[in-house]
Amino acid sequence: MLALYNFLTRKKEPFRPLRKGRVGLYTCGPTVYNYAHIGNLRTYVFEDVLRRALEFSGYRVKHVMNITDVGHLTSDADSGEDKIEIGAKREGKSVWDIAKFFTRAFLVDIKKLGILRAHVLTPATAHIATQIKIVRQLFLRGLAYETTKAVYFHVPKFRSYTKLSRQPLAAKRIGAREEVVVDPEKKHPADFVLWFKRVGRFKHHVMQWPSPWGRGFPGWHIECSAISSTYLGQPFDIHTGGIDHLSVHHTNEIAQSEGAYGKPLARFWIEGEHMLVDGKKMSKSLGNFYTLADFEKRGFEPMDFRYFVLGAHYRKQLNFIWKAIAASRQGRLGLLNAMERLGHG
């Protein structure tokens, strides 16, 4: 029997799907304001291996992935600018064009890496009505409140908020200092945005829709709750993403979905670890921010990167250095040569 490590319980568990022979798999997709970097791509490779393992085990998998094309600010904690608008300014294109351009670039990258495309790949902007519906439900259950600037999820009222992250709620005060300054009407520093109003710093936000709380746009986290429930129902079997989503994005998804409908969101939560570059966190300021195109410019093939990634466990940090990629290239070519010889034999 297939066994998977579940971050919700912090242990490996036998995998049994909710529906016999079928698996609902949700993977957090890209924010399409720039090219995917190698840390992102490592996560997508790990998710591809998971899907293939499930299918090899005889399951019929329904794979759903979101495309974030609105609402993801430069801070995961609701502060800063919308990343899509930043990308549009940088490239001199409209927000709609920038989202389409980098969605296509993402699809090219995953194809080069041999990653199976999700059965459902859909943008956040295609599900605004469902996001609004969930927020309305949260109001009915007393878990949402409105300020002059936004609609918030009131975290202290959702008692199991920390069950995935296992971080004390008090720790959220440290990471939320910017938000307290931005909106003094917030009831608790950990409260997160469900809907941004088109006022103040977002007065000229291009992407905006009507809502019961005025014109505006959704917070980042609500899109995954809307998309996963639309295509997989609630609960579904497996939710995956990068380990950086554990304490904020995935924690907030659980709060929204379970707070709105009173039942679990996903049974298994599987998170992929970080990729370091020369032992450091990836950063443009450090000059160690790489994309798949950077590999190709140096004469490597995308599958050299996939081979490199597959050499480490998905729950272990992986340190990227160019020498390791060169070694992976040699190892991959050696494997291909051996397979070719066996085929001829």
ZIUR-V528980 format. One record per run of one state. SS is the DSSP state (@ for helix, = for strand, . for the rest). FROM is the first residue (numbers start at 1). LEN is the number of residues. If there is no record, write none. Layout:
BEGIN
ss/from/len
SS/FROM/LEN
SS/FROM/LEN
END
This chain:
BEGIN
ss/from/len
./1/2
=/3/4
./7/4
=/11/4
./15/4
=/19/1
./20/2
=/22/6
./28/3
=/31/1
./32/5
=/37/1
@/38/19
./57/3
=/60/9
./69/4
=/73/1
./74/8
=/82/1
@/83/9
./92/3
@/95/18
./113/7
=/120/4
@/124/17
./141/3
=/144/3
./147/3
=/150/4
./154/1
@/155/3
./158/11
@/169/7
./176/1
@/177/6
./183/9
=/192/6
./198/2
@/200/3
./203/6
=/209/1
./210/6
=/216/3
./219/3
@/222/11
./233/3
=/236/7
@/243/3
./246/3
@/249/13
./262/4
=/266/7
./273/2
=/275/3
./278/2
=/280/1
./281/3
@/284/3
./287/4
=/291/1
@/292/6
./298/4
@/302/8
./310/8
=/318/3
./321/1
@/322/23
./345/1
END
